Amino acid sequence: MRKTKQQVATLGLEARQVLENPAFGEAFERMGSAIVSAWRKCDLRDVEGQRLLLQQAKLVDRIKGTLGGLIEQGKLAEAQIEAEDLRDESRLRRGLRSVTGR
């Protein structure tokens, strides 16, 4: 289902609230630290374990990146909404001027 510009803008705002949330930040910081700690303790011969830890680290980064992308899409949608509002407003004003002569 395709989202409206207003829905995308709202989603971007909500994503920003998530990224700025101290509990979210703490959770991801702890996850990152736990992954690095486990990687350091991982045996050099445990290639599969290292691969899984790398996947976990990439997943954490991907979640943050996805939220960042939602924020940027939301900003773009907000700018488009504002531009459309300005464009519509100036059409209305032009119409009023042609009718009233002002």
Steps between C-alpha positions, in 0.01 A plus 500: 500500500638836399517763772386858460748783539345581837544139615864501387558831683342359816706181473815711470408693813436177689834356381675812629330455837626140512859595416495784753349279770759440776376145564539411133847648491602313813360172369690526174817609677477195725431274203803636319720457806378144554573411137852645515565327831383165362710550187812566707437181699425296189755234413697577183402163355129570553436648158125437518475675839692799366274512197188499719639779716577705190143445380369620835715813486382571146139450604535757778649745249229422245222573749653836584554572131141411417373736767732771366359441152145532630596832658639631170196379306279671757690826458459479123128428533460799735679725251279373217187560707612855579584566133159373392331717762688806376423418139130450576488817705650709222248356250221604733645847539539532124137397458384756755702772329346425163149510649539800730760689296732529804 
